[in-house]
Amino acid sequence: MPFYEQKALDDIDLQLLDILQRNASLSNAEIARRIRLSPPATHMRIKRLENEGFIDAQVAILNQEKLNFDLLCYILISTNLHQEKQLEDLEHALKSMPEILECHCLTGEHDYLLKAAIRDRKELDVFIRRLNKLGISRIQTNLSLREIKYSTVLPILPAQGTTKKEGE
């Protein structure tokens, strides 16, 4: 059973979340119109979804190219650190680096995957030198040549063209 069903989200909640994740700048009145509820009822649902932790944040997604962040880097790092305190210090240092957009602890050959937005090659050099000071044993940097797909939208609604089977 999906997590959101366990929290008793109804179809309107799911529609509301889908609308907000696609365009959180819509007015409450427009959202209410789209889900066919009154604006006060819509506002109450949004607040409930925020309070229950289904909505982490509503942000503006900026255009990296227009802001001269020409390098999108995916960096795999490995470390020989094994003590809990050392790992906490490393993760705190990674969290504090503004260039890092995402940091994931991995299973497998590498320990962490970083997604970093960097302006140019000189900044990348400085950034990698900062990483090297953190006790990292191996760094593999991959540059994105072009973006094929980018989305922050979770597939919470059934895909269009699929139908529910009887009893679902």
Backbone torsions as a table, in degrees:
resi	resn	phi	psi	omega
1	MET	NA	127.8	179.7
2	PRO	-59.5	150.6	-177.7
3	PHE	-55.3	-43.3	-175.6
4	TYR	-67.0	-27.8	176.8
5	GLU	-70.8	-32.5	177.8
6	GLN	-64.5	-29.5	179.2
7	LYS	-88.3	6.3	175.9
8	ALA	61.4	46.4	172.6
9	LEU	-81.1	132.9	177.8
10	ASP	-93.0	178.6	-177.6
11	ASP	-60.1	-35.8	179.7
12	ILE	-67.4	-41.5	176.6
13	ASP	-59.0	-44.3	-179.4
14	LEU	-65.3	-40.9	176.7
15	GLN	-62.3	-43.2	-179.9
16	LEU	-61.7	-47.0	178.3
17	LEU	-62.3	-39.9	179.6
18	ASP	-64.3	-43.2	178.2
19	ILE	-62.0	-47.1	-177.4
20	LEU	-64.7	-39.0	-178.6
21	GLN	-71.5	-20.7	177.9
22	ARG	-87.7	-33.2	-178.8
23	ASN	-161.0	88.7	-178.2
24	ALA	-75.6	-5.3	-179.2
25	SER	-87.0	-3.2	177.3
26	LEU	-62.5	146.1	177.4
27	SER	-69.6	156.6	176.8
28	ASN	-58.6	-38.6	179.7
29	ALA	-63.3	-40.9	179.3
30	GLU	-68.0	-41.9	177.5
31	ILE	-62.0	-44.4	179.2
32	ALA	-59.5	-41.9	178.5
33	ARG	-61.6	-42.5	-177.2
34	ARG	-68.0	-33.1	-179.2
35	ILE	-100.2	2.6	175.9
36	ARG	60.7	47.7	172.8
37	LEU	-128.1	165.8	175.2
38	SER	-73.2	153.1	177.4
39	PRO	-56.4	-42.3	178.1
40	PRO	-63.0	-40.0	179.3
41	ALA	-65.9	-38.2	178.3
42	THR	-64.2	-45.9	179.1
43	HIS	-59.6	-43.0	179.9
44	MET	-63.1	-40.0	179.0
45	ARG	-65.7	-42.9	179.3
46	ILE	-60.8	-45.6	179.4
47	LYS	-61.7	-40.8	178.9
48	ARG	-63.7	-43.8	-180.0
49	LEU	-64.7	-35.6	174.7
50	GLU	-66.2	-48.0	-178.6
51	ASN	-63.5	-32.4	179.5
52	GLU	-84.3	-1.9	174.6
53	GLY	86.7	9.9	177.6
54	PHE	-76.0	-25.1	177.3
55	ILE	-113.5	113.6	179.5
56	ASP	-79.7	-44.6	-175.9
57	ALA	-164.0	156.4	171.8
58	GLN	-119.9	115.4	-172.1
59	VAL	-131.7	166.9	170.6
60	ALA	-95.3	134.9	176.7
61	ILE	-97.5	118.6	-173.7
62	LEU	-87.2	155.7	178.6
63	ASN	-85.4	110.2	-176.7
64	GLN	-61.3	-42.2	-177.5
65	GLU	-64.6	-45.0	-179.3
66	LYS	-63.9	-25.2	179.1
67	LEU	-96.6	13.8	174.2
68	ASN	63.6	34.4	169.4
69	PHE	-97.2	89.4	-170.9
70	ASP	-83.1	-16.6	-178.5
71	LEU	-115.9	121.3	170.5
72	LEU	-106.7	116.8	-171.7
73	CYS	-113.5	138.7	171.1
74	TYR	-113.0	117.1	-170.8
75	ILE	-120.1	121.1	175.4
76	LEU	-96.1	128.9	178.9
77	ILE	-126.8	146.6	175.0
78	SER	-123.9	149.8	-178.9
79	THR	-139.2	155.0	174.4
80	ASN	-99.2	10.6	179.9
81	LEU	-76.1	134.1	-179.0
82	HIS	-131.5	-17.1	-180.0
83	GLN	-76.7	139.6	-176.5
84	GLU	-56.1	-43.3	-178.9
85	LYS	-63.7	-41.6	179.1
86	GLN	-63.7	-42.4	179.3
87	LEU	-66.8	-39.3	176.6
88	GLU	-61.9	-42.9	179.0
89	ASP	-63.2	-43.5	178.7
90	LEU	-61.4	-49.0	-178.1
91	GLU	-64.5	-36.8	175.7
92	HIS	-63.0	-42.9	179.1
93	ALA	-63.7	-42.0	179.1
94	LEU	-64.5	-42.0	179.1
95	LYS	-61.8	-31.9	-175.0
96	SER	-82.7	-8.4	-178.6
97	MET	-83.7	114.8	-175.2
98	PRO	-65.2	-22.3	179.5
99	GLU	-68.0	-26.5	-176.2
100	ILE	-80.6	115.6	178.2
101	LEU	-84.9	-35.8	179.8
102	GLU	-142.8	147.3	175.7
103	CYS	-141.4	123.6	-178.3
104	HIS	-123.8	133.0	172.3
105	CYS	-83.1	130.5	-171.1
106	LEU	-114.7	160.3	162.7
107	THR	-96.3	165.1	175.8
108	GLY	99.0	-153.8	-171.4
109	GLU	-65.2	-36.2	-177.9
110	HIS	-109.7	158.0	-177.4
111	ASP	-91.9	-35.0	-176.7
112	TYR	-139.8	149.7	171.2
113	LEU	-120.3	125.9	178.5
114	LEU	-112.4	141.9	168.6
115	LYS	-114.7	120.7	-174.5
116	ALA	-129.5	140.1	175.0
117	ALA	-102.3	120.7	-175.2
118	ILE	-128.7	142.5	-176.6
119	ARG	-72.7	-42.6	-174.9
120	ASP	-159.5	-179.1	-177.2
121	ARG	-63.7	-36.6	179.2
122	LYS	-63.8	-43.7	177.0
123	GLU	-63.9	-36.6	178.4
124	LEU	-63.3	-42.3	178.2
125	ASP	-59.6	-46.9	179.5
126	VAL	-62.9	-42.4	-179.5
127	PHE	-62.7	-45.7	-179.8
128	ILE	-64.8	-37.3	176.6
129	ARG	-63.1	-37.7	176.2
130	ARG	-65.2	-40.6	177.6
131	LEU	-62.3	-41.9	-178.8
132	ASN	-59.3	-26.9	-179.1
133	LYS	-77.2	-4.9	-175.0
134	LEU	-94.1	8.4	-179.9
135	GLY	84.4	27.9	-179.6
136	ILE	-88.4	132.6	-176.9
137	SER	-89.5	-23.9	-178.3
138	ARG	-150.7	135.1	176.9
139	ILE	-128.7	129.4	174.4
140	GLN	-123.4	114.5	-177.1
141	THR	-103.7	128.3	177.1
142	ASN	-120.2	130.5	179.0
143	LEU	-99.9	135.7	175.8
144	SER	-78.0	123.1	178.1
145	LEU	-77.0	-41.5	176.0
146	ARG	-159.9	155.6	-178.1
147	GLU	-94.5	122.9	179.6
148	ILE	-88.1	-42.8	177.6
149	LYS	-147.3	139.0	173.9
150	TYR	-137.9	130.7	178.6
151	SER	-153.3	147.0	169.9
152	THR	-113.2	7.8	-174.2
153	VAL	-87.9	119.0	174.0
154	LEU	-79.2	141.0	-178.9
155	PRO	-80.7	70.6	-175.4
156	ILE	-84.7	-18.4	176.5
157	LEU	-101.3	152.4	176.8
158	PRO	-57.3	144.0	178.4
159	ALA	-62.4	141.8	178.5
160	GLN	-62.5	139.7	-179.3
161	GLY	95.3	-10.9	175.6
162	THR	-97.0	148.9	179.0
163	THR	-120.3	149.5	176.5
164	LYS	-76.4	139.1	174.2
165	LYS	-78.7	154.6	-179.8
166	GLU	-57.3	135.2	179.4
167	GLY	94.7	-8.5	179.2
168	GLU	-85.4	NA	NA
